[in-house]
Amino acid sequence: MKIGIVTDSTCDLPGYLVEQHELEVIPCILVLDGKEYLDGIDITREEFYRRLPSLPASTSITTAAPSIGEFASRYESLRSRGCDHILSLHAAGSLTSIIDSARQAAQDFGEKITVIDSTSLTLGLGFQVLAAVEAAELGLQAALDAIDSTRKRLDIYAVLSTMENLKRSGRVPAVVARLGSLLSIKPLIKLRDGEVKAVGAVRTAGQGNEKIFDLLQQEGALERLAILHTGAEARAKEFLNMVMQRTSQSVPRNILMVNVTTVIGTHVGPNGLGFAAIRK
């Protein structure tokens, strides 16, 4: 059985892995003051994070899911290239409407497509895609089992530099965001099973780095690891050095360092730092 894999740009997989595994990655949409940008095509991540801190508070920034037609086109393309079945893995349905478009498009293909809610974002989704790719040669059930196993061993943590973007997106009450700004509180969040939870707060970026490192240490031996940042490459490199020099746990050789996609950065803001980890 030949299995094709479709995902969306929130997976944050580097281009070389997308090409190597012949993945179909559908770009999500960033809407900036009414103008639509295809994520990673019409606007780069570097440009977005360069502009984000200086945007007026009145600037409207929203995100949108790809169209049903875009999903259908990708499914049809894979079918025409000889795929017997298609796995379509996407960002958490509790946080975005992306998977709704995928499910509606899949209805026209009968049982040839399995749409999967990753319950995650960024490399939390990306690592599930990689697990599916690596197991697909053993068949559909093996790929599904690999996705399920990866999801169960996944954790994502991040420390945000500001609450302003969460305030804009409506993810926290305005009064809480305003208080956080006044007190210079930087929230520490965890994403698990499609739910974002506040698990603490720090006052400085340095404290944030240390807290994130402590949480990584608690993960134990790791199968996969990605360091995530929102336009904060220098900070991410500093954190990588901490991991390589100070960790007492086993870490993978091929640690990914990823500048998070614009449609996620819109909500979490610039200069954030985090990690996605799969425990062994």
C-alpha positions as CSV (number, residue, x, y, z in Angstrom):
1,M,0.0,0.0,0.0
2,K,1.3,3.4,-1.0
3,I,0.4,6.0,1.7
4,G,0.4,9.8,1.0
5,I,0.7,12.3,3.8
6,V,-0.9,15.7,4.0
7,T,-0.4,18.3,6.7
8,D,-0.5,22.0,7.2
9,S,2.1,24.7,7.7
10,T,1.6,24.8,11.5
11,C,3.7,21.5,11.6
12,D,6.8,23.7,11.3
13,L,8.8,20.9,9.6
14,P,12.0,22.2,7.9
15,G,11.8,22.3,4.1
16,Y,14.5,19.6,3.7
17,L,12.3,17.1,5.6
18,V,9.3,18.1,3.6
19,E,11.1,17.4,0.4
20,Q,12.9,14.3,1.6
21,H,9.6,12.6,2.6
22,E,7.5,14.1,-0.3
23,L,5.0,15.7,2.1
24,E,2.1,17.8,1.0
25,V,2.1,20.9,3.3
26,I,-0.8,23.2,2.9
27,P,-0.1,26.8,3.9
28,C,-2.3,28.5,6.4
29,I,-3.4,32.1,6.1
30,L,-2.2,35.2,8.0
31,V,-4.6,38.2,7.7
32,L,-2.8,41.5,8.5
33,D,-5.1,44.5,8.3
34,G,-7.4,42.8,5.9
35,K,-4.7,41.6,3.6
36,E,-4.2,37.8,3.3
37,Y,-0.7,36.2,3.2
38,L,0.0,32.5,2.6
39,D,2.1,31.4,5.5
40,G,5.8,31.0,4.4
41,I,5.0,32.0,0.8
42,D,3.7,35.6,0.7
43,I,5.5,36.5,4.0
44,T,8.6,34.9,5.6
45,R,8.8,34.2,9.2
46,E,11.8,36.5,9.5
47,E,9.9,39.4,8.0
48,F,6.9,38.8,10.1
49,Y,8.7,38.7,13.4
50,R,10.7,41.8,12.4
51,R,7.5,43.7,11.8
52,L,5.4,42.3,14.7
53,P,6.8,44.3,17.7
54,S,6.3,47.7,15.9
55,L,2.8,47.1,14.7
56,P,0.3,49.6,16.2
57,A,-2.1,48.2,18.9
58,S,-4.9,49.0,16.5
59,T,-3.5,46.6,13.8
60,S,-5.8,43.8,13.1
61,I,-4.0,40.4,13.0
62,T,-5.9,37.2,12.5
63,T,-5.4,33.8,11.0
64,A,-7.5,31.6,8.7
65,A,-7.7,28.0,7.7
66,P,-6.9,26.9,4.1
67,S,-9.9,26.4,1.9
68,I,-11.7,23.1,1.4
69,G,-10.8,23.3,-2.2
70,E,-7.1,23.5,-1.4
71,F,-7.3,20.3,0.6
72,A,-9.3,18.6,-2.1
73,S,-6.7,19.6,-4.7
74,R,-3.9,18.1,-2.6
75,Y,-5.8,14.9,-2.0
76,E,-6.6,14.5,-5.7
77,S,-3.0,15.1,-6.6
78,L,-1.8,12.3,-4.3
79,R,-4.5,9.9,-5.6
80,S,-3.4,10.6,-9.2
81,R,0.2,9.8,-8.2
82,G,-0.8,6.3,-7.1
83,C,-1.5,6.7,-3.4
84,D,-3.8,4.0,-2.1
85,H,-4.6,5.8,1.1
86,I,-4.0,9.3,2.5
87,L,-3.2,10.4,6.0
88,S,-4.1,14.0,6.7
89,L,-2.7,15.2,10.0
90,H,-3.5,18.7,11.3
91,A,-3.3,21.2,14.1
92,A,-5.4,20.7,17.2
93,G,-9.1,21.0,16.4
94,S,-9.7,22.7,19.8
95,L,-7.4,25.6,18.8
96,T,-8.0,26.0,15.0
97,S,-10.6,25.3,12.3
98,I,-8.0,23.8,9.9
99,I,-9.1,20.2,10.5
100,D,-12.7,21.1,9.7
101,S,-11.7,22.1,6.2
102,A,-9.8,18.8,5.8
103,R,-12.7,16.7,7.0
104,Q,-15.1,18.4,4.6
105,A,-12.8,17.9,1.7
106,A,-12.2,14.2,2.6
107,Q,-15.9,13.4,2.4
108,D,-15.7,13.3,-1.4
109,F,-13.0,10.6,-1.3
110,G,-14.8,7.9,0.7
111,E,-12.6,5.7,2.9
112,K,-9.4,6.6,1.0
113,I,-8.5,9.4,3.5
114,T,-8.0,9.3,7.2
115,V,-8.1,12.8,8.8
116,I,-6.3,13.0,12.2
117,D,-6.4,15.6,14.9
118,S,-2.9,15.8,16.3
119,T,-4.2,17.7,19.4
120,S,-1.0,19.7,19.1
121,L,0.8,22.5,17.2
122,T,4.2,23.2,15.7
123,L,6.6,20.2,16.1
124,G,4.1,18.5,18.3
125,L,2.2,18.0,15.0
126,G,5.4,17.7,12.9
127,F,6.8,14.9,15.0
128,Q,3.6,12.9,14.5
129,V,3.9,13.5,10.8
130,L,7.5,12.1,10.8
131,A,6.4,9.1,12.9
132,A,3.8,8.3,10.3
133,V,6.2,8.7,7.4
134,E,8.7,6.3,9.0
135,A,6.1,3.7,9.8
136,A,4.1,4.0,6.5
137,E,6.2,1.3,4.7
138,L,4.8,-1.2,7.2
139,G,1.2,-0.3,6.3
140,L,-1.6,1.9,7.4
141,Q,-2.1,0.4,10.8
142,A,1.6,0.7,11.6
143,A,1.5,4.4,10.7
144,L,-1.6,5.0,12.8
145,D,0.0,3.2,15.8
146,A,3.1,5.3,15.4
147,I,1.1,8.5,15.4
148,D,-0.8,7.4,18.5
149,S,2.4,6.4,20.4
150,T,4.1,9.7,19.5
151,R,1.2,11.8,20.7
152,K,1.1,10.0,24.1
153,R,4.8,10.8,24.7
154,L,4.7,14.4,23.6
155,D,5.0,17.6,25.6
156,I,5.4,21.2,24.5
157,Y,6.4,24.0,26.9
158,A,7.1,27.7,26.2
159,V,7.7,30.9,28.0
160,L,6.3,34.0,26.3
161,S,7.9,37.4,26.3
162,T,4.6,39.3,26.3
163,M,0.9,38.8,26.9
164,E,0.0,41.5,24.4
165,N,-0.6,39.0,21.5
166,L,-2.6,36.7,23.6
167,K,-4.7,39.7,24.6
168,R,-5.2,40.6,20.9
169,S,-6.2,37.1,20.0
170,G,-8.7,36.8,22.8
171,R,-6.9,33.9,24.4
172,V,-6.8,35.6,27.8
173,P,-9.0,38.3,29.4
174,A,-7.8,41.8,28.7
175,V,-7.6,42.7,32.4
176,V,-5.2,39.7,32.9
177,A,-3.0,40.7,30.0
178,R,-2.9,44.3,31.2
179,L,-1.9,43.2,34.6
180,G,0.8,41.0,33.2
181,S,2.1,43.9,31.1
182,L,2.3,46.2,34.2
183,L,4.1,43.6,36.3
184,S,6.4,42.4,33.4
185,I,5.1,38.9,33.9
186,K,6.2,36.4,31.3
187,P,3.8,33.4,31.2
188,L,4.9,29.8,31.1
189,I,2.5,27.6,29.1
190,K,2.1,23.9,28.4
191,L,0.3,22.4,25.4
192,R,-1.0,18.9,25.9
193,D,-4.0,17.1,24.4
194,G,-5.2,20.2,22.6
195,E,-5.3,22.3,25.7
196,V,-3.1,25.3,26.5
197,K,-2.5,25.7,30.3
198,A,-0.6,28.3,32.2
199,V,1.8,26.5,34.5
200,G,3.8,29.4,35.9
201,A,5.3,32.8,35.3
202,V,8.7,34.5,35.4
203,R,9.9,38.1,35.4
204,T,13.0,37.9,33.1
205,A,14.1,36.1,29.9
206,G,16.9,34.6,31.8
207,Q,14.6,33.1,34.4
208,G,12.4,31.9,31.6
209,N,15.4,30.1,30.0
210,E,16.2,28.4,33.3
211,K,12.6,27.3,33.9
212,I,12.3,25.9,30.5
213,F,15.6,24.0,30.9
214,D,14.4,22.6,34.2
215,L,11.2,21.3,32.5
216,L,13.2,19.7,29.8
217,Q,15.3,17.9,32.3
218,Q,12.2,16.4,33.8
219,E,11.2,14.9,30.5
220,G,13.9,12.2,30.9
221,A,15.6,10.5,27.9
222,L,14.2,11.8,24.6
223,E,13.5,10.3,21.2
224,R,13.0,13.7,19.5
225,L,13.6,17.3,20.5
226,A,12.9,20.6,18.8
227,I,13.8,24.0,20.2
228,L,11.1,26.5,19.3
229,H,11.3,30.3,19.1
230,T,9.4,33.2,17.7
231,G,11.9,35.4,16.0
232,A,14.5,34.9,18.8
233,E,17.3,32.9,17.1
234,A,20.0,34.2,19.5
235,R,18.0,33.1,22.5
236,A,17.3,29.7,21.0
237,K,21.0,29.2,20.3
238,E,21.8,30.1,23.9
239,F,19.3,27.6,25.1
240,L,20.7,24.9,22.8
241,N,24.1,25.5,24.4
242,M,22.5,25.1,27.8
243,V,21.0,21.8,26.7
244,M,24.3,20.4,25.2
245,Q,26.5,21.5,28.1
246,R,24.3,21.1,31.2
247,T,21.8,18.3,30.6
248,S,22.0,15.1,32.6
249,Q,19.6,13.3,30.3
250,S,20.0,11.6,27.0
251,V,19.1,13.9,24.1
252,P,18.8,13.2,20.3
253,R,21.7,14.0,18.0
254,N,19.5,15.8,15.5
255,I,17.9,18.5,17.6
256,L,15.8,20.8,15.4
257,M,15.8,24.6,16.0
258,V,12.7,26.2,14.5
259,N,11.4,29.7,14.1
260,V,7.7,29.1,14.7
261,T,5.2,29.7,11.9
262,T,3.6,33.1,11.6
263,V,0.1,31.8,12.2
264,I,1.2,30.6,15.7
265,G,3.5,33.6,16.3
266,T,0.5,35.8,15.8
267,H,-1.0,34.5,19.0
268,V,2.1,34.0,21.2
269,G,4.1,37.1,20.2
270,P,7.8,37.7,19.5
271,N,10.8,36.6,21.4
272,G,9.2,33.4,22.9
273,L,11.2,30.3,23.6
274,G,10.1,26.7,24.1
275,F,10.5,23.1,23.2
276,A,8.7,20.1,21.8
277,A,9.9,16.8,23.1
278,I,9.0,13.1,22.6
279,R,10.0,10.9,25.5
280,K,11.5,7.5,24.8
